[in-house]
Amino acid sequence: MYRYIGNKKKLLPYIMASTQEMIGKTGTVVDLMAGTGLVAAEYRKMGYAVIASDMMTYSKWHLITQIMMDREPTFDKLKISSCYDNKYLSVLDYLNNLEPIEGYFFREFSPAGTPANGVASRKYFSAENACKIDAIRQKINDWIASDSLSEKEEAVLKHSLIMAVNTVANISGTYGYYLSELKRNALDSISLLPVQFSAGNIQNNRVIQGFAEDIAKDITADLCYMDPPYIKRQYAANYHILETIARGDYPVAQGKSGLRDWWDQHSKFCTKTKGLQSFEKVVSEMNCRNFIISYSEDGLFPLETLVELLKKYGEVDVEFIDYSRFRSNQSKLPLKLNEYMIKLRKAD
Ligand SMILES: C[S@@+](CC[C@H](N)C(=O)[O-])C[C@H]1O[C@@H](n2cnc3c(N)ncnc32)[C@H](O)[C@@H]1O
């Protein structure tokens, strides 16, 4: 369960159709602001070589898991007694059955905790789940410190922990604030589930963590899919708890909501003053001819402004999303008509 702001689950057929129309069925594509990794994973499934990036650490773990791996990791360096023939399942079982710890998550994010800054206890997780999260985090950190995990193994475990945390979080969508009473899902016991890995080529795939504006110049691809934030809400603030799990650290939890200091992951795309420069830097500096940019009529910048900017670089075409095109009669998806994709074919 991942109610990630702006995830493109519903738009996948449109993005794939437009990509095929622009570059055919092969080549290298970049999912530049990849978030949950849904689009990158679909590109991989379609047979493209995929480069995926985002500024958030949690996104890096999702991306490595989804586009750099075609089978479960072997956990060769880890010394635990295996209860299954399969070491990966044994590792998950081991983590799921750790002795709970009253640690950082218990103190800062559960109703039974006493936050260090003296505010009222926060209710992001039940006390039981917070203690289980503390135990799993500590164990993963110990394994990293003793050099017992490869990067892919760390990715899979943190990806799974984040997915599990999402199912028991006591929130309405984002981690900006918690709900006043623990909801039913928050009372379920947290459990890490195995990832279903899919076969397929991973040889030429790559994951990069960084600001799109900074990394664009180092990327060469046939097509870049860009899905920037289109409103002022900052992802780093809204998903601070996932970032803390991804980093495995213990930041000061500030204010009533317990936000970590997130300024280092502040996005210029969420600002009227710097957003356009960021678009332009990416488009002008990346060694790539074709761009598909998802945006919304509710966004910070009007369509005309974006089109005017992009026209400096080549031929621009806008496709408004018509959900009925890919909609089955049974579909319960709401009709939203304000989303569009800008396609840019840069001039030589
Ligand atoms: C609309 S979401 C992408 C959702 C994604 N397509 C999906 O389906 O999950 C926007 C993403 O852009 C990332 N982001 C925002 N500003 C960024 C920047 N300057 N550089 C890199 N990533 C950025 C955010 O962390 C967020 O994951």
The ligand as an SDF file (V2000), in Angstrom:
LIG
                    3D

 27 29  0  0  0  0  0  0  0  0999 V2000
    5.1150   13.1400   -8.5930 C   0  0  0  0  0  0  0  0  0  0  0  0
    6.3740   12.3060   -7.6980 S   0  0  0  0  0  0  0  0  0  0  0  0
    6.8740   11.0200   -8.7570 C   0  0  0  0  0  0  0  0  0  0  0  0
    5.9650    9.8610   -8.6420 C   0  0  0  0  0  0  0  0  0  0  0  0
    6.4050    8.6620   -9.4470 C   0  0  0  0  0  0  0  0  0  0  0  0
    6.2790    8.8790  -10.8810 N   0  0  0  0  0  0  0  0  0  0  0  0
    5.6140    7.4450   -9.0290 C   0  0  0  0  0  0  0  0  0  0  0  0
    4.7980    6.9570   -9.8320 O   0  0  0  0  0  0  0  0  0  0  0  0
    5.7670    7.0230   -7.8890 O   0  0  0  0  0  0  0  0  0  0  0  0
    7.6860   13.4340   -7.7590 C   0  0  0  0  0  0  0  0  0  0  0  0
    9.0180   12.9100   -7.2540 C   0  0  0  0  0  0  0  0  0  0  0  0
   10.0000   13.8910   -7.5380 O   0  0  0  0  0  0  0  0  0  0  0  0
   10.9790   13.8390   -6.5280 C   0  0  0  0  0  0  0  0  0  0  0  0
   11.6690   15.1400   -6.6150 N   0  0  0  0  0  0  0  0  0  0  0  0
   11.1960   16.3680   -6.3360 C   0  0  0  0  0  0  0  0  0  0  0  0
   12.0960   17.2980   -6.6430 N   0  0  0  0  0  0  0  0  0  0  0  0
   13.1800   16.6690   -7.1340 C   0  0  0  0  0  0  0  0  0  0  0  0
   14.4180   17.0930   -7.6520 C   0  0  0  0  0  0  0  0  0  0  0  0
   14.7330   18.3860   -7.7140 N   0  0  0  0  0  0  0  0  0  0  0  0
   15.2830   16.1550   -8.0770 N   0  0  0  0  0  0  0  0  0  0  0  0
   14.9810   14.8310   -8.0120 C   0  0  0  0  0  0  0  0  0  0  0  0
   13.8150   14.3720   -7.5440 N   0  0  0  0  0  0  0  0  0  0  0  0
   12.9080   15.2810   -7.1120 C   0  0  0  0  0  0  0  0  0  0  0  0
   10.2150   13.5930   -5.2580 C   0  0  0  0  0  0  0  0  0  0  0  0
   11.0340   13.0180   -4.2680 O   0  0  0  0  0  0  0  0  0  0  0  0
    9.1200   12.6460   -5.7560 C   0  0  0  0  0  0  0  0  0  0  0  0
    9.4730   11.3170   -5.5330 O   0  0  0  0  0  0  0  0  0  0  0  0
  1  2  1  0
  2  3  1  0
  2 10  1  0
  3  4  1  0
  4  5  1  0
  5  6  1  0
  5  7  1  0
  7  8  2  0
  7  9  1  0
 10 11  1  0
 11 12  1  0
 11 26  1  0
 12 13  1  0
 13 14  1  0
 13 24  1  0
 14 15  1  0
 14 23  1  0
 15 16  2  0
 16 17  1  0
 17 18  1  0
 17 23  2  0
 18 19  1  0
 18 20  2  0
 20 21  1  0
 21 22  2  0
 22 23  1  0
 24 25  1  0
 24 26  1  0
 26 27  1  0
M  CHG  2   2   1   9  -1
M  END
$$$$
